[in-house]
Amino acid sequence: MEISRNEDPSAQDDVPDAEPQPDAEGSRRGLSVLDWSALMAVVAGGLNCGLIAAVKLDVAAKLLPNATAARVVYGVVGLAALHCVVLLFRLAEEARDAPG
């Protein structure tokens, strides 16, 4: 029995992969960098809102030099929240369509 250079002798075809593979249309996928960034921005914005409500401390306003920069950050957090709503529906659809 001869093994070519491209063939791995330790590879076994009957061992299932740890990660679920996408179907033919590629509908199953993980979270992108944009998804993770949006989730982190929403969490940071939520913590900032909680601090404003609890102890009247606006971290974004304290860290940024002027009010315009803080408003830009608030706008980015709002856009991230909209992206997370779309992400929520996308993940729900993937879970609904997943076999099993």
N, C-alpha and C positions, 0 to 999 in steps of 0.2 A: 504494500500500500504506500503510495507516494503522496506527499503533501506539497502542494505548490506554495510559493512564497507569500501569496496573498491570502491563504487560508489559515485560520487560527485553529491549531489542534485542540485547544481547550474549550472552544465554543461548542455549546450544546444547543441543538435546535428545539428540544422539548422543554426548555426552561422558559417560563413566561417572563415577559419584561416587567420591571417594577412600575414603570410609568404607563398609564393607559395610552394607547396609540390612537391618533385621529382616524376617523372613518375616511372613506374615499373623497368626500367633499371637504374634509379638513375642518369640521365644525368644532371639534374639541381643541381648545388652546388655553394657555395659561394667561396670567395677568401680564400686561406689557409694562414698560417703564412709565408710560404716561398714566396707566391705571394706578400703579403704586404711588406715583407722585401726587396724583389727585387725592388718593386716600390719605396720604400723609398731610396734605394741605388741609383737608377737611377736619382731620383729627386736631391739628394745630389750631385751626380756627375755632373749633368747638371748645378746646381748652381755654383759648383766649376769651371766648364768650362766657365761659364758666367763671373765670377769674374776674371779669367785669361785673358779673352778677353777684359774686360772693364777697369780694373785697374791693370793688371799684378800681381794679388794676388792669389797665389796657396795655398789655405787653407790646403789641405792635406799635402803638403810639409812643411808648417809652423808648423802643429800640430804633425807630426810624426818625430821621432828622426833621422832617416837616409833615404837615397834614396831608399833602398831596401823595407822598410816598406811602403813608398809611392807608389812604383810600385805594391806591393801586393794589396793595396787598389784600385789602378786603375784597376788591373786585376779582382778584385771582382766586381767592378762596371761594367766592360765589361761583365762578366758572368751574372750579374743581368740583363743587357740589353738584352742578348740573351734569358734569361728566360722570360722577358717581351714580346719579339716577339712571343714566343710560347703561352704565356698567351693571347696575342691579338688575335691570330688565334683561340684559344680555346673559348674565349668569343664570337667571331664573329660566330663560328659554333653553340654555344648554343643559341645565339640570332636568328639565321636563323632557327634552329630546334624548337624553342619555339612556342607553339600554340598561335594564336591570333595575 
